[in-house]
Amino acid sequence: LAEGEADATSALEHPGLFPGLPPYGSLALVDVMLAKGKLAEATDLFAQAVSRHAAAGHIRYLQMRARLRAAEGHADGALEDLFACGRLEQEWDARTPAFSTWRADAVPLLVSVDRMDEARTLAQEEHERCRAFRAPAPLAASLRSLALVEQGASQVALLEQAVAEVQRSPARLERAITLLELGAATRRAGRRADAA
């Protein structure tokens, strides 16, 4: 997180290097602040980021606003933003998870409001997209989302696959989150020593 914060801050200090690009540095810094649990700082930073609907990064902007709304406890507003990502994705015919992983963000929110059928559909869609793309970190996140709509041994198996994928990636935060969820699922399955 410290390295991500430094890189994002550096991007903000040199805005003229990439004129016309979306505010990726700001959004990356917002993501870091959320991961650190600094919601107020994330909110302040996000307020400074500006995005236009037609800009290539607008999906990422909406996804970040959804993450902020989710962190504030506004699941409905977050889901509204995430489904807007899906509409833009269709409008622009964007098929790669390198562009957006909004489905992986929507699945836990849908599960939290007991919309399991929608969660399952989105988790399966995201997994198919990520499996075709084969980038380890998005694939791990898609497996983690798919695990949310499963239980017992199936859930543990999906999370074990997610850990195997993310191990091939430099995405250390995703690795930590995935290991935490695998540990919790393994404990729920009654395998306390393995969970620890």
N, C-alpha and C positions, 0 to 999 in steps of 0.2 A: 504494500500500500504506500509506503514511503517513496519508493521509486516511481510508482504511478503518479503520486502527487507531485513529485519533482518534475516529471516529464510534462504533465498537464500544465503546471505553473509556467514552465519554460515556454510552452506553446502560447500561453496567454500573454507572455511578456514580449512576444514577437509576432503580433497579429498581422503585420504587413507582409510577412513572408508568403502567405497564401490568401491573397485578397479574393473575396467572393465565395470562399468555402464556408460551409456551415460551422457553427461554434463547437467543433469536436473537442477542443481543449477544455472549454467550459464544461461540457457535458461529461467528459472524463473526470474532471475534478469533482463534479457533483456526485458521480458514482463512487469515487474514493471517499468522500465525506459521508455518504450514506453507509458505506461498508464500515467506516470507523464509528458509526453511531452518532454522527454530528449532524443531526437533522436541521438545526437552525442555520448552520453554515451552508449546508447543501441547498436549502431553500433560498438563502440570500444569493448564492452563486447562480442558481438557476434563474433567478429574476433578472440577471444581467445578460443571459443568453437570449439571443433573438433568432428566430428561424422563420423562413417564408414557406408557405404551403408547397410551392413549386420546387423548393430546393431539395437537392438529393439527400440531405441529412435530416429532413423534416420527420421521417419515421423515427430516427434515433432521438430526436428532440421530444416527440410524443411519448416514446418509450420511457425516456428519463422522467418526464412529467408524471407518467403513470407510476414509476417507482417511488417518486416523492409522495404522490397521493396515497399509495399503499402504505408507506412508512408512517404517514399521518393518520392511518386508519380509515381512509376513504376508498373502500374497495370498489364501490360503484363508479366513482369518478375515474379510478385507475383503469377499470375494465373498459370504460367508455373510450379512454385514450388508446388502449391497446387494440380495441376493435377498429378504431380509426387507422391505426397502423396497418391492419389487415386490408382495409379498403384502399389505402394508398398503394400497398404492395400489389394488389390486383390491378389498380389503375396504371401502375408503372410496369407491370409484368415482372416484378422482382421475385426471383425464385431461389435466391441463395441465402443461407443463414448468415453469411458474412455481412449482409446488408441489414438484417434485423432478426432478432430472436424473440419477438414479442409474444409468441405463443407460450414459450417457456415461462415468461413472466405471468401470463394470464392463467395458466393451469392452477397454481397454488391459490390464487384469488378465487377462482371458480370453485375449487374444492372447499375453501373456507366459507362460501355462501351456499354450499350443498347443491351445486349445479354440476353433478358428477358426469352426466352424459356429455355435456359441452366440454368439460375438462378432459374427458377421455378422448373425444374426437380431436381436440386441439393437440393433445399430447401425442397422439398417433401421427397426425399431420407433421408436427415438428420433428418427430423421430424419422419419418420417411425423408423429409427434406435434408436433415442432417446426415443421415446414413448415405444418401446419394452424394453429398458434398464431401464427406469423410474428414472434415477438420476435427481433431480430437476434442477440443474444449466445447464447441457447440454440440457435438454428438454426446458428450458426457452430460451436459445440461439437459439435453432432450431425454436421455435415459432416466435422469433424476426426476424429470417431470412425469414421465411415463410411470415411474415407480409410485408416484403420489396417488395414482388411481388404481393401484394394485394393493394386495395385502399378503401378509405371511411370506412364504417361501418365494413367491413370484416377485414380491417387492424387494426382498434381499438379493435375489439373483440379478435383477435389473440394476440395483445399486452397485453390486460387485462389478458388473459390466461397465458401469459409469466410472468407477474407480480405475479400472484397467485402461479405459480410454483416456481419462484425464492425466494419468501417469505419463502419457506420451506427449503431454503439452506443457508449456511453461506457465499455464494458468493456475498459479498456486492458490488463489482465493477460491476458485471453483473446486480445486482438489480438497481444500479444507472443508468447504461446505458439504461436498459429496461424502467425504469420510465421516463427518459428523452425522449425516443422515443415515449412512450405512450402519454406523455404530448404534444409533437409536433403533433402527429397524431390526438389527440383530438382537438387541436387548429385548425388544418386544416379542421376538421369536423364541425367547427363553435361553439364548446362548450368551450368558453374561460374560464369560471369560473372553470369548471372541469379540464381543462388543467393546470391552475395555481395551 
